[in-house]
Amino acid sequence: MDDVACKLSTNLVGISWAVQSAYDTQYIEGHGPALDDYRRTVEDRVRAAERILQGWGRT
């Protein structure tokens, strides 16, 4: 119980979320073109998988 009380009194979860969110935002802003390329690659692979499944009579 002491552990939970400490986490609540220091707002550990809220602070951790805020810090992680800031890091994520910074990463996304610094790697936009690479993330766009990755998204397109994933979308291309999903479309290819859909075509394969359609060839097997499944969608």
PDB file of N, CA, C and O in Angstrom:
ATOM      1  N   MET A   1       0.811  -1.200   0.000  1.00  0.00           N
ATOM      2  CA  MET A   1       0.000   0.000   0.000  1.00  0.00           C
ATOM      3  C   MET A   1       0.854   1.263   0.000  1.00  0.00           C
ATOM      4  O   MET A   1       0.462   2.279  -0.575  1.00  0.00           O
ATOM      5  N   ASP A   2       2.005   1.204   0.636  1.00  0.00           N
ATOM      6  CA  ASP A   2       2.867   2.384   0.657  1.00  0.00           C
ATOM      7  C   ASP A   2       3.288   2.779  -0.753  1.00  0.00           C
ATOM      8  O   ASP A   2       3.391   3.962  -1.077  1.00  0.00           O
ATOM      9  N   ASP A   3       3.530   1.771  -1.582  1.00  0.00           N
ATOM     10  CA  ASP A   3       3.945   2.036  -2.952  1.00  0.00           C
ATOM     11  C   ASP A   3       2.857   2.804  -3.698  1.00  0.00           C
ATOM     12  O   ASP A   3       3.142   3.790  -4.377  1.00  0.00           O
ATOM     13  N   VAL A   4       1.628   2.356  -3.570  1.00  0.00           N
ATOM     14  CA  VAL A   4       0.510   3.013  -4.246  1.00  0.00           C
ATOM     15  C   VAL A   4       0.318   4.419  -3.692  1.00  0.00           C
ATOM     16  O   VAL A   4       0.088   5.357  -4.456  1.00  0.00           O
ATOM     17  N   ALA A   5       0.406   4.574  -2.398  1.00  0.00           N
ATOM     18  CA  ALA A   5       0.242   5.895  -1.786  1.00  0.00           C
ATOM     19  C   ALA A   5       1.316   6.859  -2.278  1.00  0.00           C
ATOM     20  O   ALA A   5       1.034   8.029  -2.535  1.00  0.00           O
ATOM     21  N   CYS A   6       2.529   6.374  -2.408  1.00  0.00           N
ATOM     22  CA  CYS A   6       3.624   7.211  -2.908  1.00  0.00           C
ATOM     23  C   CYS A   6       3.366   7.633  -4.350  1.00  0.00           C
ATOM     24  O   CYS A   6       3.536   8.798  -4.709  1.00  0.00           O
ATOM     25  N   LYS A   7       2.954   6.671  -5.167  1.00  0.00           N
ATOM     26  CA  LYS A   7       2.673   6.985  -6.570  1.00  0.00           C
ATOM     27  C   LYS A   7       1.554   8.009  -6.699  1.00  0.00           C
ATOM     28  O   LYS A   7       1.623   8.909  -7.536  1.00  0.00           O
ATOM     29  N   LEU A   8       0.533   7.872  -5.879  1.00  0.00           N
ATOM     30  CA  LEU A   8      -0.580   8.816  -5.924  1.00  0.00           C
ATOM     31  C   LEU A   8      -0.150  10.196  -5.431  1.00  0.00           C
ATOM     32  O   LEU A   8      -0.508  11.207  -6.035  1.00  0.00           O
ATOM     33  N   SER A   9       0.611  10.248  -4.343  1.00  0.00           N
ATOM     34  CA  SER A   9       0.996  11.541  -3.772  1.00  0.00           C
ATOM     35  C   SER A   9       1.963  12.308  -4.663  1.00  0.00           C
ATOM     36  O   SER A   9       2.007  13.537  -4.613  1.00  0.00           O
ATOM     37  N   THR A  10       2.725  11.608  -5.463  1.00  0.00           N
ATOM     38  CA  THR A  10       3.689  12.281  -6.342  1.00  0.00           C
ATOM     39  C   THR A  10       3.177  12.431  -7.767  1.00  0.00           C
ATOM     40  O   THR A  10       3.848  13.025  -8.611  1.00  0.00           O
ATOM     41  N   ASN A  11       1.995  11.898  -8.036  1.00  0.00           N
ATOM     42  CA  ASN A  11       1.406  11.919  -9.385  1.00  0.00           C
ATOM     43  C   ASN A  11       2.345  11.253 -10.384  1.00  0.00           C
ATOM     44  O   ASN A  11       2.533  11.754 -11.492  1.00  0.00           O
ATOM     45  N   LEU A  12       2.929  10.134  -9.996  1.00  0.00           N
ATOM     46  CA  LEU A  12       3.902   9.440 -10.838  1.00  0.00           C
ATOM     47  C   LEU A  12       3.337   9.084 -12.206  1.00  0.00           C
ATOM     48  O   LEU A  12       4.006   9.271 -13.223  1.00  0.00           O
ATOM     49  N   VAL A  13       2.124   8.577 -12.238  1.00  0.00           N
ATOM     50  CA  VAL A  13       1.538   8.165 -13.515  1.00  0.00           C
ATOM     51  C   VAL A  13       1.330   9.378 -14.425  1.00  0.00           C
ATOM     52  O   VAL A  13       1.644   9.313 -15.613  1.00  0.00           O
ATOM     53  N   GLY A  14       0.818  10.456 -13.898  1.00  0.00           N
ATOM     54  CA  GLY A  14       0.594  11.656 -14.695  1.00  0.00           C
ATOM     55  C   GLY A  14       1.891  12.245 -15.225  1.00  0.00           C
ATOM     56  O   GLY A  14       1.974  12.641 -16.388  1.00  0.00           O
ATOM     57  N   ILE A  15       2.897  12.300 -14.371  1.00  0.00           N
ATOM     58  CA  ILE A  15       4.195  12.832 -14.783  1.00  0.00           C
ATOM     59  C   ILE A  15       4.830  11.922 -15.822  1.00  0.00           C
ATOM     60  O   ILE A  15       5.370  12.403 -16.818  1.00  0.00           O
ATOM     61  N   SER A  16       4.774  10.619 -15.604  1.00  0.00           N
ATOM     62  CA  SER A  16       5.347   9.672 -16.567  1.00  0.00           C
ATOM     63  C   SER A  16       4.663   9.796 -17.916  1.00  0.00           C
ATOM     64  O   SER A  16       5.325   9.765 -18.953  1.00  0.00           O
ATOM     65  N   TRP A  17       3.346   9.934 -17.912  1.00  0.00           N
ATOM     66  CA  TRP A  17       2.601  10.074 -19.161  1.00  0.00           C
ATOM     67  C   TRP A  17       3.008  11.353 -19.884  1.00  0.00           C
ATOM     68  O   TRP A  17       3.204  11.345 -21.099  1.00  0.00           O
ATOM     69  N   ALA A  18       3.137  12.454 -19.141  1.00  0.00           N
ATOM     70  CA  ALA A  18       3.503  13.732 -19.745  1.00  0.00           C
ATOM     71  C   ALA A  18       4.898  13.677 -20.360  1.00  0.00           C
ATOM     72  O   ALA A  18       5.114  14.185 -21.461  1.00  0.00           O
ATOM     73  N   VAL A  19       5.839  13.065 -19.655  1.00  0.00           N
ATOM     74  CA  VAL A  19       7.211  12.958 -20.163  1.00  0.00           C
ATOM     75  C   VAL A  19       7.244  12.081 -21.406  1.00  0.00           C
ATOM     76  O   VAL A  19       7.863  12.449 -22.404  1.00  0.00           O
ATOM     77  N   GLN A  20       6.584  10.922 -21.360  1.00  0.00           N
ATOM     78  CA  GLN A  20       6.567  10.025 -22.519  1.00  0.00           C
ATOM     79  C   GLN A  20       5.902  10.696 -23.709  1.00  0.00           C
ATOM     80  O   GLN A  20       6.366  10.556 -24.841  1.00  0.00           O
ATOM     81  N   SER A  21       4.829  11.417 -23.467  1.00  0.00           N
ATOM     82  CA  SER A  21       4.126  12.122 -24.531  1.00  0.00           C
ATOM     83  C   SER A  21       5.034  13.175 -25.173  1.00  0.00           C
ATOM     84  O   SER A  21       5.036  13.331 -26.394  1.00  0.00           O
ATOM     85  N   ALA A  22       5.792  13.883 -24.370  1.00  0.00           N
ATOM     86  CA  ALA A  22       6.719  14.891 -24.899  1.00  0.00           C
ATOM     87  C   ALA A  22       7.800  14.232 -25.747  1.00  0.00           C
ATOM     88  O   ALA A  22       8.128  14.725 -26.827  1.00  0.00           O
ATOM     89  N   TYR A  23       8.356  13.120 -25.265  1.00  0.00           N
ATOM     90  CA  TYR A  23       9.354  12.394 -26.045  1.00  0.00           C
ATOM     91  C   TYR A  23       8.763  11.902 -27.372  1.00  0.00           C
ATOM     92  O   TYR A  23       9.397  12.019 -28.421  1.00  0.00           O
ATOM     93  N   ASP A  24       7.550  11.354 -27.318  1.00  0.00           N
ATOM     94  CA  ASP A  24       6.902  10.851 -28.532  1.00  0.00           C
ATOM     95  C   ASP A  24       6.683  11.970 -29.541  1.00  0.00           C
ATOM     96  O   ASP A  24       6.943  11.797 -30.731  1.00  0.00           O
ATOM     97  N   THR A  25       6.207  13.108 -29.071  1.00  0.00           N
ATOM     98  CA  THR A  25       5.969  14.250 -29.955  1.00  0.00           C
ATOM     99  C   THR A  25       7.270  14.712 -30.597  1.00  0.00           C
ATOM    100  O   THR A  25       7.316  14.986 -31.796  1.00  0.00           O
ATOM    101  N   GLN A  26       8.318  14.795 -29.802  1.00  0.00           N
ATOM    102  CA  GLN A  26       9.619  15.215 -30.319  1.00  0.00           C
ATOM    103  C   GLN A  26      10.124  14.230 -31.371  1.00  0.00           C
ATOM    104  O   GLN A  26      10.665  14.637 -32.399  1.00  0.00           O
ATOM    105  N   TYR A  27       9.947  12.941 -31.114  1.00  0.00           N
ATOM    106  CA  TYR A  27      10.392  11.919 -32.068  1.00  0.00           C
ATOM    107  C   TYR A  27       9.621  12.033 -33.378  1.00  0.00           C
ATOM    108  O   TYR A  27      10.210  12.008 -34.459  1.00  0.00           O
ATOM    109  N   ILE A  28       8.307  12.157 -33.273  1.00  0.00           N
ATOM    110  CA  ILE A  28       7.463  12.253 -34.469  1.00  0.00           C
ATOM    111  C   ILE A  28       7.834  13.487 -35.287  1.00  0.00           C
ATOM    112  O   ILE A  28       7.947  13.409 -36.510  1.00  0.00           O
ATOM    113  N   GLU A  29       8.021  14.612 -34.626  1.00  0.00           N
ATOM    114  CA  GLU A  29       8.374  15.843 -35.337  1.00  0.00           C
ATOM    115  C   GLU A  29       9.749  15.740 -35.990  1.00  0.00           C
ATOM    116  O   GLU A  29       9.978  16.342 -37.040  1.00  0.00           O
ATOM    117  N   GLY A  30      10.654  14.998 -35.393  1.00  0.00           N
ATOM    118  CA  GLY A  30      12.000  14.875 -35.924  1.00  0.00           C
ATOM    119  C   GLY A  30      12.169  13.790 -36.973  1.00  0.00           C
ATOM    120  O   GLY A  30      13.188  13.743 -37.661  1.00  0.00           O
ATOM    121  N   HIS A  31      11.167  12.912 -37.100  1.00  0.00           N
ATOM    122  CA  HIS A  31      11.283  11.778 -38.018  1.00  0.00           C
ATOM    123  C   HIS A  31      10.084  11.650 -38.948  1.00  0.00           C
ATOM    124  O   HIS A  31       9.750  10.551 -39.392  1.00  0.00           O
ATOM    125  N   GLY A  32       9.442  12.766 -39.239  1.00  0.00           N
ATOM    126  CA  GLY A  32       8.225  12.755 -40.063  1.00  0.00           C
ATOM    127  C   GLY A  32       8.372  12.040 -41.390  1.00  0.00           C
ATOM    128  O   GLY A  32       7.571  11.156 -41.693  1.00  0.00           O
ATOM    129  N   PRO A  33       9.379  12.391 -42.205  1.00  0.00           N
ATOM    130  CA  PRO A  33       9.508  11.727 -43.508  1.00  0.00           C
ATOM    131  C   PRO A  33       9.737  10.215 -43.392  1.00  0.00           C
ATOM    132  O   PRO A  33       9.167   9.443 -44.163  1.00  0.00           O
ATOM    133  N   ALA A  34      10.554   9.798 -42.449  1.00  0.00           N
ATOM    134  CA  ALA A  34      10.807   8.358 -42.276  1.00  0.00           C
ATOM    135  C   ALA A  34       9.541   7.639 -41.822  1.00  0.00           C
ATOM    136  O   ALA A  34       9.266   6.523 -42.264  1.00  0.00           O
ATOM    137  N   LEU A  35       8.772   8.274 -40.942  1.00  0.00           N
ATOM    138  CA  LEU A  35       7.521   7.665 -40.486  1.00  0.00           C
ATOM    139  C   LEU A  35       6.498   7.601 -41.619  1.00  0.00           C
ATOM    140  O   LEU A  35       5.731   6.643 -41.708  1.00  0.00           O
ATOM    141  N   ASP A  36       6.485   8.611 -42.480  1.00  0.00           N
ATOM    142  CA  ASP A  36       5.585   8.577 -43.644  1.00  0.00           C
ATOM    143  C   ASP A  36       5.960   7.428 -44.576  1.00  0.00           C
ATOM    144  O   ASP A  36       5.085   6.725 -45.081  1.00  0.00           O
ATOM    145  N   ASP A  37       7.261   7.238 -44.806  1.00  0.00           N
ATOM    146  CA  ASP A  37       7.717   6.123 -45.642  1.00  0.00           C
ATOM    147  C   ASP A  37       7.303   4.790 -45.039  1.00  0.00           C
ATOM    148  O   ASP A  37       6.850   3.893 -45.750  1.00  0.00           O
ATOM    149  N   TYR A  38       7.460   4.665 -43.728  1.00  0.00           N
ATOM    150  CA  TYR A  38       7.103   3.424 -43.044  1.00  0.00           C
ATOM    151  C   TYR A  38       5.601   3.161 -43.169  1.00  0.00           C
ATOM    152  O   TYR A  38       5.178   2.033 -43.420  1.00  0.00           O
ATOM    153  N   ARG A  39       4.801   4.219 -42.989  1.00  0.00           N
ATOM    154  CA  ARG A  39       3.340   4.075 -43.112  1.00  0.00           C
ATOM    155  C   ARG A  39       2.975   3.590 -44.506  1.00  0.00           C
ATOM    156  O   ARG A  39       2.141   2.697 -44.658  1.00  0.00           O
ATOM    157  N   ARG A  40       3.597   4.176 -45.525  1.00  0.00           N
ATOM    158  CA  ARG A  40       3.305   3.753 -46.892  1.00  0.00           C
ATOM    159  C   ARG A  40       3.711   2.299 -47.124  1.00  0.00           C
ATOM    160  O   ARG A  40       3.005   1.559 -47.810  1.00  0.00           O
ATOM    161  N   THR A  41       4.831   1.894 -46.563  1.00  0.00           N
ATOM    162  CA  THR A  41       5.278   0.503 -46.688  1.00  0.00           C
ATOM    163  C   THR A  41       4.264  -0.444 -46.060  1.00  0.00           C
ATOM    164  O   THR A  41       3.920  -1.470 -46.648  1.00  0.00           O
ATOM    165  N   VAL A  42       3.791  -0.107 -44.881  1.00  0.00           N
ATOM    166  CA  VAL A  42       2.799  -0.951 -44.204  1.00  0.00           C
ATOM    167  C   VAL A  42       1.514  -1.008 -45.020  1.00  0.00           C
ATOM    168  O   VAL A  42       0.935  -2.081 -45.194  1.00  0.00           O
ATOM    169  N   GLU A  43       1.064   0.142 -45.522  1.00  0.00           N
ATOM    170  CA  GLU A  43      -0.160   0.158 -46.336  1.00  0.00           C
ATOM    171  C   GLU A  43       0.005  -0.683 -47.590  1.00  0.00           C
ATOM    172  O   GLU A  43      -0.919  -1.402 -47.971  1.00  0.00           O
ATOM    173  N   ASP A  44       1.170  -0.608 -48.245  1.00  0.00           N
ATOM    174  CA  ASP A  44       1.426  -1.423 -49.434  1.00  0.00           C
ATOM    175  C   ASP A  44       1.367  -2.905 -49.101  1.00  0.00           C
ATOM    176  O   ASP A  44       0.809  -3.694 -49.864  1.00  0.00           O
ATOM    177  N   ARG A  45       1.931  -3.280 -47.982  1.00  0.00           N
ATOM    178  CA  ARG A  45       1.935  -4.697 -47.581  1.00  0.00           C
ATOM    179  C   ARG A  45       0.539  -5.189 -47.235  1.00  0.00           C
ATOM    180  O   ARG A  45       0.185  -6.331 -47.528  1.00  0.00           O
ATOM    181  N   VAL A  46      -0.252  -4.326 -46.611  1.00  0.00           N
ATOM    182  CA  VAL A  46      -1.639  -4.703 -46.294  1.00  0.00           C
ATOM    183  C   VAL A  46      -2.422  -4.907 -47.583  1.00  0.00           C
ATOM    184  O   VAL A  46      -3.183  -5.868 -47.700  1.00  0.00           O
ATOM    185  N   ARG A  47      -2.243  -4.011 -48.553  1.00  0.00           N
ATOM    186  CA  ARG A  47      -2.932  -4.176 -49.838  1.00  0.00           C
ATOM    187  C   ARG A  47      -2.490  -5.461 -50.536  1.00  0.00           C
ATOM    188  O   ARG A  47      -3.317  -6.163 -51.120  1.00  0.00           O
ATOM    189  N   ALA A  48      -1.207  -5.772 -50.482  1.00  0.00           N
ATOM    190  CA  ALA A  48      -0.705  -7.014 -51.095  1.00  0.00           C
ATOM    191  C   ALA A  48      -1.317  -8.227 -50.404  1.00  0.00           C
ATOM    192  O   ALA A  48      -1.702  -9.189 -51.068  1.00  0.00           O
ATOM    193  N   ALA A  49      -1.407  -8.189 -49.097  1.00  0.00           N
ATOM    194  CA  ALA A  49      -1.998  -9.308 -48.356  1.00  0.00           C
ATOM    195  C   ALA A  49      -3.479  -9.460 -48.718  1.00  0.00           C
ATOM    196  O   ALA A  49      -3.980 -10.576 -48.856  1.00  0.00           O
ATOM    197  N   GLU A  50      -4.172  -8.327 -48.871  1.00  0.00           N
ATOM    198  CA  GLU A  50      -5.587  -8.393 -49.266  1.00  0.00           C
ATOM    199  C   GLU A  50      -5.741  -9.041 -50.634  1.00  0.00           C
ATOM    200  O   GLU A  50      -6.658  -9.836 -50.842  1.00  0.00           O
ATOM    201  N   ARG A  51      -4.847  -8.707 -51.578  1.00  0.00           N
ATOM    202  CA  ARG A  51      -4.910  -9.317 -52.910  1.00  0.00           C
ATOM    203  C   ARG A  51      -4.663 -10.819 -52.831  1.00  0.00           C
ATOM    204  O   ARG A  51      -5.335 -11.596 -53.509  1.00  0.00           O
ATOM    205  N   ILE A  52      -3.716 -11.225 -52.017  1.00  0.00           N
ATOM    206  CA  ILE A  52      -3.428 -12.652 -51.851  1.00  0.00           C
ATOM    207  C   ILE A  52      -4.649 -13.367 -51.289  1.00  0.00           C
ATOM    208  O   ILE A  52      -5.038 -14.425 -51.784  1.00  0.00           O
ATOM    209  N   LEU A  53      -5.252 -12.789 -50.253  1.00  0.00           N
ATOM    210  CA  LEU A  53      -6.424 -13.415 -49.648  1.00  0.00           C
ATOM    211  C   LEU A  53      -7.597 -13.477 -50.615  1.00  0.00           C
ATOM    212  O   LEU A  53      -8.352 -14.449 -50.617  1.00  0.00           O
ATOM    213  N   GLN A  54      -7.751 -12.459 -51.425  1.00  0.00           N
ATOM    214  CA  GLN A  54      -8.832 -12.478 -52.422  1.00  0.00           C
ATOM    215  C   GLN A  54      -8.597 -13.596 -53.437  1.00  0.00           C
ATOM    216  O   GLN A  54      -9.550 -14.209 -53.918  1.00  0.00           O
ATOM    217  N   GLY A  55      -7.352 -13.857 -53.757  1.00  0.00           N
ATOM    218  CA  GLY A  55      -7.018 -14.949 -54.687  1.00  0.00           C
ATOM    219  C   GLY A  55      -7.371 -16.304 -54.110  1.00  0.00           C
ATOM    220  O   GLY A  55      -7.604 -17.256 -54.855  1.00  0.00           O
ATOM    221  N   TRP A  56      -7.413 -16.401 -52.793  1.00  0.00           N
ATOM    222  CA  TRP A  56      -7.778 -17.648 -52.133  1.00  0.00           C
ATOM    223  C   TRP A  56      -9.272 -17.706 -51.832  1.00  0.00           C
ATOM    224  O   TRP A  56      -9.754 -18.643 -51.195  1.00  0.00           O
ATOM    225  N   GLY A  57     -10.000 -16.686 -52.305  1.00  0.00           N
ATOM    226  CA  GLY A  57     -11.441 -16.654 -52.058  1.00  0.00           C
ATOM    227  C   GLY A  57     -11.801 -16.156 -50.678  1.00  0.00           C
ATOM    228  O   GLY A  57     -12.918 -16.371 -50.207  1.00  0.00           O
ATOM    229  N   ARG A  58     -10.856 -15.488 -50.022  1.00  0.00           N
ATOM    230  CA  ARG A  58     -11.116 -14.936 -48.669  1.00  0.00           C
ATOM    231  C   ARG A  58     -10.896 -13.434 -48.707  1.00  0.00           C
ATOM    232  O   ARG A  58     -10.030 -12.938 -49.427  1.00  0.00           O
ATOM    233  N   THR A  59     -11.687 -12.719 -47.926  1.00  0.00           N
ATOM    234  CA  THR A  59     -11.480 -11.272 -47.800  1.00  0.00           C
ATOM    235  C   THR A  59     -11.633 -10.859 -46.373  1.00  0.00           C
ATOM    236  O   THR A  59     -11.497  -9.677 -46.055  1.00  0.00           O
TER     237      THR A  59
END
